[in-house]
């Protein structure tokens, strides 16, 4: 019952009642206001008309009196008999109470006759009205106020003969007129007030009557709707029996609504019962389906886990023999072989590297699909990363007689923070693709910044754009999208002709997206391809610029670039021009010799000659020899840009007239340093390749090798047999721990997967023993065939100092040993 009362209080009955009363009040208020305003306007108009009539009557009387008195005044002036005029004026003043004064004054302002009392004499004759009267040229009136009294003055010019003698001024009081106006206004106010009260009273009575009528009507109209609303709420709560209590009133809209609602409630009651039955059945189906989904999910998780474990196991099982295969290939390659034997070794060495690349691609793709790829955030030098990638590709590029050009645009930041390993993987993959599908021409790698470096600050983000352009076969437009899909190439015959699985580009796209960029392709069949990708990095807080001093050394120096490749030639010229040098270019050796001769004859010889080792018309070393023979007195500095296939000639570089050389592809930093050093010192400089550098003698070391695979034991022993290293062997982790506790070792090479005790546990035991006995930690390098990043982290957590992934390269193993033991 209380709910019903609450609903009634919030029902539309009261809204309807108050709305209707408000409407009546608004209508009555507006109509009353309009009526009052119209009546007030009508009375005001009537008052104004009355005032106008009185004033008009006064003006008529004053005008007539002025006319008669002015005639008498003119006759009196003409006959010099003013006495009779004065009596006539006094009589007029006495007969007319509103007539207050008469003044006759000449044109000089001298008053000859007036009937003013002393009070008016002071206020009227000594005021500007005198001047106003004297200035009148014809009959006129002047209305003014003095003190609390108002006056209307009638001014008539007086003439004697044909001359103006003066004016006659007759003054009437306006006090009676003002009193009439005041009384009329008071009467208007009283009438308006009475009318307002009368209208308000009528409006109140009308509103009360309307409220009663509306309330009665609203009660009869709204009560059935209220009853329906209460019942609807009860039905919505599941009380369908309440609908049976609804009474059908009249055969109007409300009656139809009540009957329809009763029918609807009955249908809802039936549907609700059916729904309850279906709900019980559905709950059972949902439970069964949920159980099936849970089982399916568990199977998928189990399958995913099994897949990851299988890939990890296969990686280990494949990489372990691959370590022996590639290791033995490297050892054979460094031994004395016949030409035919070297060809055989080269074949299975290349096949092993191809197989290893395939394994790496499959593992990378599985990690990408599982979302397990995480980028590192380490400091690196962009120039070094790009240069090392080009050096690795340069060998095969030069074997195919391809020009490989690296362009790092001026202003590109080099000191960055990010993931250099993944960046190197992307570059190597795209450059490898370009090399694979290009048979002649060039491969150009360009790196530039997207934003302006001057808007960046150390520690802020920077976006770089990398492009790898080749002059290969190109890709048809309809095939350009599918090549980024896994296991897909533009043509089915490509994998047979050029090899590959089609995984590389898919992996690259995922890695680029992780770096906050995108990878796209521009290509046209027969005109080569250009892969462009962007990546986001962070500027290092300590931005160094070690080449500023070298740049100043090149300012104003004349340099000629003799290079047969136009891209390489223009790139080097652009770099030198940016450093302030004056450059000229020559495409062939003959053109270069002619320009060098012309410059020498003009007494402005070139300071430096940059000479490509392979020119279209002749060998670069032959050109260097001609320069030395022909221009011996002139101090030209010849800097050679050879490929890696000219080692035999480089050994006799000085005899050819070469002062220094730098392998292609040219690193801008190395080029700048080499030219600057040559220009500054003026002495021949023969930098050696890394393989030719004279290393300091290696110190004898005692190394513990924990490895259970015999073939890997053999390979590592063979790698180190020419070095002063004593190697003790442990075939499992327990033996490695026992040997370590008995003897001091300079280094431990710890395989992770071993019987009895694995490498993780053995490392933890060794680290705990060192800590307990206050021993300095011995370097422990983990050897594992697993290539997952999680394995690297597990090795670090176990206490390993370094990490090598199988198959292990000889150079990397030796470098790691030196770094760990120095």
Secondary structure, DSSP 8 states (H G I E B T S, - for coil): -HHHHHHHHTSHHHHHHHHHHHHHHHHHHHHHHHHHHHHHHHHHHHHHHHHHHHHHHHHHHHHHHHHHHHHHHHHHHHHT-HHHHHHHHHHHHHH-TTEEEEEEEETTS-EEEE---HHHHHHHTTSTHHHHHHT-SS-EEEEEEETTEEEEEEEEEEEETTEEEEEEEEEEE-HHHHHHHHHHHHHHHHHHHHHHHHHHHHHHHHHHHHHHHHHHHHHHHHHHHHHHHHHHHHHHTT-GGGGGG-----SSHHHHHHHHHHHHHHHHHHHHHHHHHHHHHHHHHHHHHHHHHHHHHHHHHHHHHHHHHHHHHHHHHHHHHHHHHHHHHHHHHTS---HHHHHHHHHHHHHHHHHHHHHHHHHHHHHHHTT------EEEEHHHHHHHHHHHHHHHHHHTT-EEEEEE-TT---EEEE-HHHHHHHHHHHHHHHHHT-SSSEEEEEEEESS-GGG--TTSEEEEEEEEEE-S----GGGTTGGGSTT--SSHHHHHHT---S-HHHHHHHHHHHTT--EEEEE-TTS-EEEEEEEEEEE-SS---TTHHHHHHTTT-EEEEE-S-HHHHHHHHHHHHHTT-EEEEESSHHHHHHHHHHHHHTT---SEEEEESB-SSSBHHHHHHHHHHHSTTS--EEEEE--GGGHHHHTTHHHHT--EE--SS--HHHHHHHHHHHHHH-S------GGGS-------EEEEEE---HHHHHHHHHHHTTSSEEEEEESSHHHHHHHHHHS--SEEEEESS-SSS-HHHHHHHHHHHHHHTT----EEEEEES---HHHHHHHHHHT-SEEEESS--HHHHHHHHHHHH-
